[in-house]
Amino acid sequence: MVARYGVAALAFYGAAQATSFGVLALLHLAVGAAAGMALPVTHGTIGRSSNPHKLFAIVGTALGVAAIIFYAAVPPAIALHGGSVLFKVFDGLMALAAVSALGFPK
């Protein structure tokens, strides 16, 4: 799972640097495949925990708070620095997910 989030982070970093549509499209495919394989493992891990309903509630609340912060901070940053900022933010989020996944049970 760490590797999949790591691949997604690297692909988002590449997307922030991309100058052609073809490269950007291939990087989007890589991100989609990597994150698409990592997220179900994350959900499955939560589902197999001792108290999955409580954990899903905590994760859902954290996601809501993170979304508010994201939508408050990212659009002004994009307006100020350009569209590649979005991919840099996503890169950081996937890198954070990769590091966080180190603490998941095997």
C-alpha positions as CSV (number, residue, x, y, z in Angstrom):
1,M,0.0,0.0,0.0
2,V,2.9,2.4,0.8
3,A,4.4,1.7,-2.7
4,R,1.0,2.4,-4.4
5,Y,0.6,5.8,-2.7
6,G,4.2,6.5,-3.4
7,V,3.7,5.8,-7.1
8,A,0.7,8.1,-7.0
9,A,2.7,10.9,-5.4
10,L,5.5,10.6,-7.9
11,A,3.1,10.6,-10.8
12,F,1.4,13.7,-9.4
13,Y,4.8,15.3,-9.1
14,G,5.4,14.5,-12.7
15,A,2.0,15.9,-13.7
16,A,2.9,19.2,-12.1
17,Q,6.0,19.4,-14.4
18,A,4.3,18.1,-17.5
19,T,4.1,20.3,-20.6
20,S,2.3,18.1,-23.1
21,F,-1.2,16.5,-23.0
22,G,0.1,13.0,-23.8
23,V,2.4,12.9,-20.8
24,L,-0.2,14.4,-18.5
25,A,-2.7,11.7,-19.7
26,L,-0.3,8.9,-19.0
27,L,0.5,10.3,-15.6
28,H,-3.2,10.5,-14.8
29,L,-3.5,6.8,-15.8
30,A,-0.7,5.9,-13.5
31,V,-2.2,7.9,-10.6
32,G,-5.6,6.4,-11.1
33,A,-4.2,2.8,-11.2
34,A,-2.0,3.4,-8.1
35,A,-4.5,5.2,-6.0
36,G,-7.3,2.9,-7.2
37,M,-5.4,-0.1,-5.9
38,A,-4.4,1.5,-2.6
39,L,-7.8,2.9,-1.5
40,P,-9.7,-0.4,-1.4
41,V,-6.9,-1.9,0.8
42,T,-7.3,1.1,3.1
43,H,-11.1,0.6,3.3
44,G,-10.6,-3.1,3.8
45,T,-8.2,-2.6,6.6
46,I,-10.8,-0.3,8.3
47,G,-13.5,-2.8,7.7
48,R,-11.6,-5.6,9.3
49,S,-10.8,-3.5,12.4
50,S,-12.3,-4.3,15.8
51,N,-14.7,-1.4,15.6
52,P,-15.2,-0.5,11.9
53,H,-18.2,1.7,12.3
54,K,-16.4,4.0,14.8
55,L,-13.3,4.1,12.6
56,F,-15.3,4.9,9.5
57,A,-17.0,7.7,11.4
58,I,-13.6,9.1,12.5
59,V,-12.2,8.8,9.0
60,G,-15.3,10.4,7.5
61,T,-15.2,13.3,9.9
62,A,-11.5,13.8,9.2
63,L,-12.2,13.8,5.4
64,G,-14.9,16.5,5.9
65,V,-12.6,18.7,7.9
66,A,-9.8,18.2,5.4
67,A,-12.1,19.1,2.5
68,I,-13.0,22.4,4.1
69,I,-9.4,23.2,4.6
70,F,-8.6,22.1,1.0
71,Y,-11.3,24.2,-0.5
72,A,-10.4,27.2,1.6
73,A,-6.7,27.1,0.7
74,V,-6.2,25.5,-2.8
75,P,-8.3,27.7,-5.1
76,P,-6.6,30.9,-4.0
77,A,-3.2,29.2,-4.4
78,I,-4.2,28.1,-7.9
79,A,-5.3,31.6,-8.8
80,L,-2.0,33.0,-7.5
81,H,0.5,30.5,-8.8
82,G,-1.2,28.6,-11.6
83,G,-2.8,25.2,-12.2
84,S,0.2,23.1,-11.5
85,V,-0.3,23.9,-7.8
86,L,-3.2,21.5,-7.8
87,F,-0.9,18.6,-8.8
88,K,1.6,19.7,-6.2
89,V,-1.0,19.6,-3.5
90,F,-2.2,16.2,-4.7
91,D,1.5,15.1,-4.7
92,G,1.8,16.1,-1.1
93,L,-1.4,14.4,-0.1
94,M,-0.4,11.1,-1.7
95,A,3.1,11.4,-0.1
96,L,1.4,11.9,3.3
97,A,-0.9,8.9,2.6
98,A,2.2,6.8,1.8
99,V,3.9,7.8,5.0
100,S,0.7,7.2,7.0
101,A,0.3,3.8,5.4
102,L,3.6,2.7,7.1
103,G,1.5,2.5,10.4
104,F,-1.2,0.3,9.0
105,P,-1.4,-3.3,10.2
106,K,-0.1,-6.0,7.8
